[in-house]
Amino acid sequence: MKRTALLLLLVLLVCLPGPAFAEPVKDQRVLDAFDLYMLSLRDGDYDTMASLMHPGELNKLKSLMVLLGKAANDAGQFQQLSVLLGGHESVESLQAAEPDALFSDFMAGISKMIPQLGEAFKTAEVKLLGQVKEGEDDPALHLVYRMKFQMDGVDIQAVDVSTMRLHKGSYYFLVDEQAQGILKSIKKQLGAEENEVG
């Protein structure tokens, strides 16, 4: 599990090249949501972070975590993955959880498993650099930002991208595709079927 934890840490802190043609962010809804999200990340306020996530994405993440939980349970490894599953102790508990609560539990579990991560984010300084629109027919909006933080006394600087999508008049964050990829990879290793339902 230590290797999995380190892999997740790298995913969360990966330095991604920002798109070259980012334009200034002018929509106050986007600015407000971004500022609150980053403040919540620094404070470890995962409930507020969950409220800023796109509802459809939260449902997808829950389905993925339930599938992972079922696969881990069938493989006799549920307890080893319980922290990744938000501290839930059974598949039934995962299924009964609300998607936003499950996201919050998941983030809290990761922070518990990798305490250095939460400490690093407490020191984070974030500067929003701009935005890139996916296209006229796609409401996806990619936000490019620079994050500076400290980990074990070392200054780290990263340019990263987060994606938002318009939903009922407000902008919400999407679940990071790489984080989803890690969960899918673990699920595949455990032999979960893609056509299972949560």
N, C-alpha and C positions, 0 to 999 in steps of 0.2 A: 504493500500500500504506500510505502514511502516513495517509491518510484512514481506511482500515479500522482501523488501529492506534488512532487517536484514538477511533473509534466504539466499539471494544472497551473502551477505557479508560473511556469514559462509562458503558457498560453495567455494568462491574464496580464502578464507584463511584457508581452512581445512587442518589439519595436517594428511597426509597419510603415512602409513608405507612404507618405500622404500624396493624394492626387495633385498634379502640378497646376491645375487650373481652378483652384478653390476661389470662390467669390465671397465677399463679406456677408455675414448673417444679418439680415435686417428684420426678420419676423420676431417680434417680441415674445410670442408664444414659444418659439424655439429657444431663444436666449434664456427665458425664465425656467423652462424645463431643464435645460442643460446645466444651469447654475445650481438648481435644486438637486439634481441628480449627483453632481460632483460633491456638493456639500454633504449629502446623505452618505456618499461613499466614504468621505473623510471621517464622518461621525459614526460610521457603522450602523446607520439607521436604515436597515434593510427593508423595513415595512414601507418607508417612504419611497425607497428605490422601486419596490414592487408596484407601488401605485403609479409610477411613471413608465412602467413597461406596457407594451402593446398587449391588450387582452388576448388576442389570437396567439401571440407568441408565448404567453404564459400557459395557455392551454396545450400548445405543442410541447413545451418543456415538461409539463406534467405528464403527458402521454409517454414521452421518452423516458422519464424517470420511473414511471410505473412499469414500462417494459424492461428497463434495466433492473428494477427491483424483482420482477418475476424471474428474470434470467438468473440473477444472483441467488434467489431463493432456491430455484431448481438445481443450481450448482452447489448448494450448501455454503454459499459465500455471502449471504445477506448481511451478517454481522460485520464482516470485514468492510463492506461498502456502506454501512449505515450512516457514516458521517457524510459521504457524498450524497446520500439520499436524505439529507436534512435532519439526520438524527432519528428518523422514523424507524420503528422496530419491526414492522411487518408490511407486507404488500397491501393488506387491508387498510392500514393507517395511511399509506400513500394515496390509495384510491379515494379515501374519505376527505383528504385535505383539499382546501380551496387552492386553486392555482397560484394566487398571489401569496398566500401563506406558505405554500411549498417553495416558491422562489426565495422568500425571506429565510425560511429554514435552511435551504440549500446554501445560501450565501453565508449564513451564520455558521453552518457546519464547516464550510471551507475555511472561514476565518479561525475557527477553533482548531482545525487540523493543521493550518499553516499560520500561526499567530504572527509571524514576521510580516505577513501580507497586510493584516489590519494595521500594524504599527507603521508600515511603510506608507499606507494611504493617509494616515493621520498627518504626515508631513507634506502631502502632495500640494503642489502649486500647479494650477491648470490655466492655460491660455488658449482660448478658442481662436483658431487661425482662419477658419472660413468654412464654406459648405460647397458640396458638389451635388447637383440634382441628378437623379437617375435618368429622368426623361419626362417629357410632357405627359405621357400616359401612365407613368409610374410615380406614385406619391412619395417614393423613398427619397430620403435626404441624408447624405453622408456628411457628418461633421468631422472636420480635421482639427485636432488640438495637440498642443504640446504639454506633456506632463513631466514635472520634476518632482522627485521624491528621494528619500534616503532609505537604504536598507543595510542594516548592520554597519552604519556609519559611513556608507559609501553613497555618494551622490549619483543618481541615475536620471537620465533624461530620455524621453521617448516621444516620438511623434506617432499618434495613433488615430484611428478612425472609428466612430460610432455611428450607427445608422438609426434614423427615426422614420416613422411613417405617420401620416395624418389619419386620424380616426375620430369621427364625430366632432370635428372642429378643433381637435387638440392634437399635438404631436407627442408620440410615445416612442420609447426606445425598443429596438428589436434585440433579441437574445443573440449574443455574439456567435457567429457561425463556427468559429474555431472551438469555442467551448462546447457547442452542440456536437461538433465533430468528435471531440474527445469522448463524450458520453456515448455516442454511437459506436465508436471504436471499442469501448469497454463492453457495450452490449453485444457487439458482434463476436468478441472473444469469448463471451459467455454462452454464445449460441442462440441468442434471441431471434425470433422470426420477425421480419419486417411487417407481416400482415396481421400480427397480433393487435388487439385493441386494448386500450386502458380502461 
